[in-house]
Amino acid sequence: MNSLLPHTQPMDSKSKLWTPPSSSSTSSCSSESDDTPFSSHRIPLLPSFFHHSHRSLAVLSGHVGTVSCLALCGEFILSASQGKDIIVWQQPDLRLFTKFGQGDGSVKALATVANKVFTAHQDSRIRFMKQSNYVQTRRHHKRLWIEHADSISCLTVSNGFVYSGSWDKSLKVWRISDLKCLESLKAHDDAINGLVASKGVVYSASADGKIKAWGRKDGKGEHCLKGVLEGRNKDASFNSVVVSEDGKWIFGGGSDGFVMGWERFDFDSESWKLVSETKAHEMAVLCLCLTGEFLCSGSADKSIGIWRREAFGKLCRVGVISGHEGPVKCLQASSHRVGGGFLLYSGSLDKSLRVWWVPRYGSNSIADVEDKDSNSAILGKMNESMSMTPSIITC
């Protein structure tokens, strides 16, 4: 069995909080706390509530340790912490569904596909459970994979496979159908901090300052290196990576506070081109989240940047969210569209999970108008739930 040294730092030791940038250029275009377990501060939602500014909807607390990762699974949002616990919240009324712990290591990453949930841990193990009954599955049907030599930092799911990245610098490929490890790639020269998959390509972001693209020839056989994406600051590590739904735009968050953007401009020859460098934060970018034309960035400076994707991969800052009392470690946008905007979940080293409503800045699309009825239904459900509970809820 793999063994790890005790992890005493509040932040992943392989993720850099700050690195002096190679360029000083900056561009915007290119609280409350509660220690009561399972408590939330909620703000009633009214139709007039929505305008051109973000709003805090809830502060959900109850984790033993700092919130390390988030994932959507059907009607649920899952949050996990370095305190080894996982909490399942129902959407969109933000009610706690269940809580459980898994293993001897803090939870580093979550990934979901259909009703399956995969969790990666600092004890170098990946665990699997089914959504149908979280409590029973974790007790009776969990499956352990003991393969990585160091903490598993990230997971992603694509085309029937689970990909895991680790501080041991390796990328492993697992088949979901039988939970078998098929490949182990010596992927980087330093820890892997982020993974994302799209259109047959898996992107791995590393502390070695590179994002690498991996794929299989003609969709068959073993994975091989397709390309290497780098920024201009060779001393900066990449802490996160995201890709647009069409697979054309890739963004990486760096320890120097920059968000780098690449265009995959030739799908046949597997070519990528650096198209944007945006100074997003004064401290390290720890996480990124893409939803439609919006990119959200979480930072060690405790803030969340909201960016609109423009032509040629450029980013234009349209908002900044503050409220966390610690670095923002993870972000997840909900598929629920409310009041012409979207719900954004943020997890922090302050041990809280915050829920924000983010407007579609400057968007007056027909789709927003057509969503009015469904938005009203969601608002009604959330208001009904909140009207039945006090402003501070203890479960």
C-alpha positions in Angstrom: 0.0 0.0 0.0 1.2 3.4 -0.8 2.2 5.7 2.1 2.3 9.4 2.3 3.9 11.9 4.7 1.4 13.8 6.8 0.0 16.8 4.9 0.0 19.8 7.2 -0.1 22.7 4.8 -3.5 24.4 4.2 -2.8 24.4 0.5 -1.6 21.7 -1.9 2.2 21.8 -1.6 2.6 21.2 -5.3 0.3 24.2 -6.2 2.2 27.5 -6.1 0.4 30.4 -4.5 2.4 33.1 -6.4 5.2 33.4 -8.8 6.6 36.7 -10.0 5.2 37.3 -13.5 7.6 37.6 -16.4 5.6 40.6 -17.7 4.1 43.5 -15.7 1.4 44.2 -18.2 -2.2 44.0 -17.0 -5.4 44.0 -18.9 -9.0 43.5 -18.1 -9.8 42.9 -21.8 -7.2 40.4 -23.8 -18.4 38.1 5.0 -19.8 36.2 7.1 -18.7 32.9 8.7 -20.5 30.3 10.8 -18.9 27.4 12.5 -22.2 25.5 13.1 -22.2 22.2 11.2 -24.4 22.1 8.1 -25.5 25.7 8.3 -26.3 28.1 5.5 -27.0 31.8 5.2 -29.6 32.3 2.5 -31.0 35.4 0.7 -34.6 35.2 -0.6 -34.8 35.4 -4.4 -37.1 38.0 -5.9 -37.7 38.7 -9.7 -36.5 42.3 -9.1 -33.4 40.9 -7.5 -31.8 40.2 -10.8 -30.0 43.0 -12.6 -26.5 43.7 -13.9 -24.6 42.7 -10.7 -23.7 39.4 -9.2 -25.3 38.5 -5.8 -24.5 36.1 -3.0 -27.3 33.6 -2.5 -26.0 31.3 0.2 -23.1 30.4 2.4 -23.1 26.6 3.0 -20.9 25.3 5.8 -20.3 22.0 7.4 -17.0 20.7 6.1 -14.4 19.6 8.5 -11.5 20.9 6.4 -10.9 23.3 3.6 -13.2 22.8 0.5 -11.0 21.3 -2.2 -13.3 20.3 -5.1 -16.8 20.5 -6.5 -18.7 18.4 -9.1 -22.3 18.3 -10.5 -24.1 15.0 -10.6 -27.7 15.3 -11.9 -29.8 17.3 -9.4 -26.9 17.3 -6.9 -23.8 19.4 -6.3 -21.1 17.5 -4.4 -18.5 19.3 -2.3 -15.4 17.6 -0.8 -12.7 18.8 1.6 -9.3 18.1 2.9 -11.0 16.9 6.0 -11.9 13.7 4.1 -15.6 14.4 4.0 -18.0 14.7 1.1 -21.3 16.6 1.3 -24.1 16.2 -1.2 -26.4 19.2 -1.7 -29.7 19.3 -3.7 -30.2 21.8 -6.5 -31.6 24.3 -6.8 -33.0 24.7 -3.2 -29.5 24.2 -1.7 -30.7 21.6 0.9 -28.2 19.2 2.4 -28.9 15.6 1.1 -26.3 13.6 2.9 -22.7 13.6 4.2 -20.1 10.9 4.4 -16.4 10.3 4.7 -14.2 8.2 2.4 -10.8 6.7 3.2 -7.7 7.8 5.1 -6.7 10.7 2.8 -8.2 14.1 2.2 -10.4 14.4 -0.9 -8.5 16.1 -3.8 -10.8 15.7 -6.8 -14.3 14.7 -7.8 -15.5 13.5 -11.2 -19.0 12.3 -12.3 -20.5 10.6 -15.2 -24.2 9.6 -15.4 -25.0 8.3 -11.8 -21.4 7.4 -11.1 -19.1 9.4 -8.8 -15.3 9.0 -8.7 -13.3 10.5 -5.8 -9.5 10.9 -5.7 -7.6 11.1 -2.4 -4.3 12.1 -0.9 -3.8 8.5 0.2 -3.2 7.7 -3.5 -6.5 6.0 -4.0 -9.5 6.5 -6.3 -12.9 5.4 -5.1 -16.1 4.8 -6.9 -19.7 5.0 -5.8 -23.2 5.2 -7.4 -25.6 8.1 -7.0 -28.6 5.8 -6.3 -27.8 5.5 -2.7 -24.6 7.2 -1.6 -24.6 5.8 2.0 -25.1 2.1 1.0 -22.8 2.3 -2.0 -19.9 3.7 0.0 -20.3 0.9 2.6 -20.8 -2.1 0.4 -19.8 -1.4 -3.2 -16.8 0.8 -3.1 -13.8 -0.3 -5.2 -10.2 0.7 -4.4 -7.5 1.3 -7.0 -4.0 1.6 -5.4 -1.8 2.5 -8.3 -0.4 6.1 -8.0 2.7 6.6 -6.0 1.7 10.0 -4.6 -1.4 12.1 -3.9 -4.0 12.1 -6.8 -4.7 15.7 -7.5 -7.3 15.7 -10.4 -9.8 13.5 -12.3 -11.7 13.8 -15.5 -14.1 11.5 -17.3 -14.4 11.0 -21.1 -15.6 8.4 -23.6 -15.8 5.6 -21.1 -12.5 6.3 -19.4 -11.5 8.0 -16.1 -8.2 9.9 -16.3 -6.2 10.6 -13.1 -3.3 13.0 -12.6 -1.0 12.8 -9.6 1.8 14.5 -7.8 3.9 11.5 -8.9 3.9 13.2 -12.4 1.9 10.4 -14.0 -1.3 10.3 -16.0 -3.3 7.1 -15.7 -6.2 5.8 -17.8 -8.9 3.7 -16.2 -11.8 1.9 -18.0 -15.1 2.6 -16.3 -16.8 -0.7 -17.3 -14.5 -2.9 -15.3 -12.5 -0.3 -13.2 -9.2 -1.6 -14.8 -6.1 0.6 -15.2 -5.2 0.4 -18.9 -2.3 2.9 -19.2 0.2 4.8 -17.1 2.0 7.7 -18.8 5.0 9.5 -17.5 3.4 12.8 -18.4 5.3 15.7 -16.8 8.5 16.7 -15.1 6.5 17.9 -12.0 3.2 17.4 -10.3 0.0 17.4 -12.3 -2.5 19.9 -11.0 -5.4 19.8 -13.5 -7.1 17.6 -16.1 -9.8 18.2 -18.6 -11.0 16.2 -21.7 -12.8 17.3 -24.9 -13.2 16.1 -28.4 -10.9 13.1 -28.0 -8.1 15.1 -26.4 -7.1 15.1 -22.7 -5.2 18.1 -21.4 -3.0 17.9 -18.3 -1.8 21.0 -16.5 1.4 20.8 -14.5 3.7 22.6 -12.1 6.4 22.2 -14.7 4.8 25.1 -16.6 3.3 23.1 -19.4 -0.1 21.9 -20.5 0.1 18.8 -22.5 -2.4 17.4 -25.0 -2.9 13.6 -25.1 -5.0 11.5 -27.5 -5.3 8.2 -29.3 -4.6 7.8 -33.0 -7.9 7.4 -34.8 -9.5 7.0 -31.4 -7.8 3.6 -30.9 -4.8 2.2 -29.1 -2.8 3.8 -26.4 -2.6 7.5 -25.7 0.3 9.5 -27.0 1.5 13.1 -26.8 -0.3 15.3 -29.3 1.1 18.8 -28.3 2.6 21.0 -25.7 1.0 24.3 -24.7 3.3 26.8 -23.0 3.1 30.4 -21.9 5.9 33.0 -22.0 6.7 32.8 -18.3 8.6 29.5 -18.0 8.9 29.9 -14.2 5.1 29.8 -13.6 3.2 26.6 -12.9 -0.2 25.8 -14.2 -2.8 25.0 -11.5 -5.8 24.4 -13.7 -7.0 23.9 -17.3 -10.4 24.2 -18.9 -11.6 23.8 -22.5 -14.6 25.1 -24.4 -17.5 22.8 -25.3 -16.5 22.8 -29.0 -12.9 21.9 -28.1 -11.5 24.9 -29.8 -10.4 27.1 -26.9 -8.2 26.0 -24.0 -7.4 28.2 -21.0 -4.8 27.6 -18.3 -4.6 29.3 -14.9 -1.1 30.0 -13.7 0.8 30.7 -10.4 1.8 34.1 -11.7 -1.9 35.3 -11.8 -2.2 35.0 -15.6 -4.8 33.1 -17.6 -3.4 31.9 -20.8 -5.5 31.0 -23.9 -4.8 28.8 -26.9 -6.8 28.0 -30.0 -6.9 24.6 -31.4 -7.0 25.8 -35.0 -6.4 22.6 -36.9 -8.2 19.5 -35.6 -6.7 17.2 -38.2 -3.1 18.1 -37.6 -3.5 18.6 -33.9 -2.1 22.2 -33.8 -2.5 24.8 -31.0 -1.6 28.5 -31.0 -1.2 30.8 -28.0 -3.8 33.6 -28.6 -4.1 35.5 -25.3 -2.3 36.3 -22.0 -4.5 38.0 -19.4 -3.3 39.2 -16.0 -6.3 38.0 -14.1 -5.2 38.2 -10.5 -2.4 39.6 -8.4 -1.9 36.2 -6.9 -2.0 32.6 -8.3 -5.0 31.4 -10.3 -6.0 28.2 -8.5 -9.1 27.2 -10.5 -11.1 27.9 -13.6 -14.6 27.2 -14.8 -16.2 27.7 -18.2 -19.9 28.1 -18.9 -21.0 29.2 -22.3 -19.2 32.5 -23.2 -18.1 33.1 -19.6 -14.9 32.1 -17.9 -14.6 32.2 -14.1 -11.3 32.3 -12.3 -10.7 31.7 -8.6 -7.5 32.9 -7.0 -5.3 32.8 -3.9 -6.2 36.5 -3.5 -9.6 35.3 -2.3 -11.5 36.8 -5.3 -13.4 35.3 -8.3 -13.0 37.0 -11.7 -15.8 36.8 -14.2 -14.6 37.1 -17.8 -16.5 37.1 -21.1 -14.9 35.3 -24.0 -14.5 37.5 -27.0 -13.2 37.1 -30.6 -9.9 35.3 -31.1 -9.8 33.9 -27.6 -9.5 37.2 -25.9 -10.9 37.7 -22.4 -12.8 40.8 -21.2 -13.3 41.2 -17.4 -17.0 41.9 -16.6 -17.0 41.4 -12.9 -15.1 40.6 -9.7 -16.7 38.6 -6.8 -15.4 39.0 -3.2 -16.6 37.4 0.0 -14.4 34.4 0.8 -12.0 34.7 3.7 -9.5 32.4 2.2 -8.1 31.4 -1.3 -10.7 30.2 -3.7 -9.8 26.6 -4.5 -12.6 25.3 -6.7 -15.4 26.6 -8.9 -18.4 24.9 -10.5 -21.1 26.6 -12.6 -24.6 25.0 -12.5 -26.6 24.1 -15.6 -29.6 25.9 -14.0 -30.2 29.3 -15.6 -31.9 31.7 -13.2 -33.1 35.2 -14.0 -31.1 35.4 -17.2 -27.9 34.4 -15.3 -26.4 31.3 -13.9 -25.5 29.9 -10.4 -21.8 29.7 -9.5 -20.5 27.6 -6.6 -17.1 28.4 -5.1 -15.2 26.4 -2.5 -12.5 28.0 -0.4 -9.8 27.3 2.2 -12.1 29.2 4.6 -14.1 25.8 4.7 -17.2 27.3 3.2 -19.1 26.7 0.0 -20.7 29.9 -1.4 -23.4 30.2 -4.0 -23.6 33.2 -6.3 -26.0 34.4 -9.0 -24.0 35.7 -11.9 -25.8 37.7 -14.6 -25.2 37.3 -18.3 -23.5 40.6 -18.5 -24.6 42.5 -21.6 -26.5 39.5 -22.9 -30.0 40.2 -24.3 -30.4 37.0 -26.3 -33.7 35.5 -27.4 -32.8 32.4 -25.3 -32.8 34.5 -22.2 -36.4 35.7 -22.9 -37.6 32.2 -23.7 -36.2 31.0 -20.4 -38.5 33.3 -18.4 -41.0 30.6 -17.5 -38.4 28.0 -16.4 -36.6 30.8 -14.5 -39.8 31.6 -12.6 -40.4 28.0 -11.7 -36.8 27.7 -10.3 -37.2 30.9 -8.4 -40.5 29.8 -7.0 -39.0 26.5 -5.8 -36.0 28.2 -4.2 -38.2 30.8 -2.6 -40.6 28.2 -1.2 -37.7 26.2 0.3 -36.2 29.3 1.8 -39.5 30.6 3.2 -39.9 27.4 5.2 -36.5 27.8 6.9 -34.8 30.5 9.1 -31.9 32.5 7.7 -29.5 30.2 9.5 -30.2 26.5 9.1 -28.7 23.7 11.3 -29.2 20.1 10.2 
